[in-house]
Structure formats: C-alpha cells, structure tokens
C-alpha cells in the first residue's frame, strides 16, 4: 500500500451571477404624493404665522391639521409603489 495523496483538480468554473437590479427610486405616484405633501407642509407652517397665543382662531385649528396630515402622506408616498 502506498500512501500517495492524489490531488484531483476540479474543473468547476466560477461564473459571476447576474442579479436583477432592484429599483430603489420612488414611483411616479409616490413622487406626486410627496410633492403635494411638501406643499401642504408649507401651507401649514405659513398658517402658523396667523395663530394667536390662545389658539382660538381658525389658523390655530387648521395649521396642525395641515402639518400632521402632510407628514402622514409623506410616509404614504414613500411606501406607495
């Protein structure tokens, strides 16, 4: 018996796998929703200019509604495909 080590060379070729690219950008509808939400934020912060310290006028009621819903719709615009 001989203790010869046989080395077998494998003929395996390593090929690069081409993976499909994932689209990481926003969709067209998402961009529209985010754009309109940014306009809503601008309107909401502009309305804050007209609020009174007691918070009893129309601007004190509308500005938080515009700001909060605009932030919610920005999140929706990111998620929409």
WONOR-V264956 format. One line per field, one symbol per residue. phi: phi as a letter, one per 20 degrees, with the letter a starting at -180 (. if undefined). A space follows every 50 residues. Layout:
phi->???
//
This chain:
phi->.deeeeddeeeeeedfeeeffeedeffffffffffffffffffffffffd fdffmddfffefffffffffffffffffffd
//
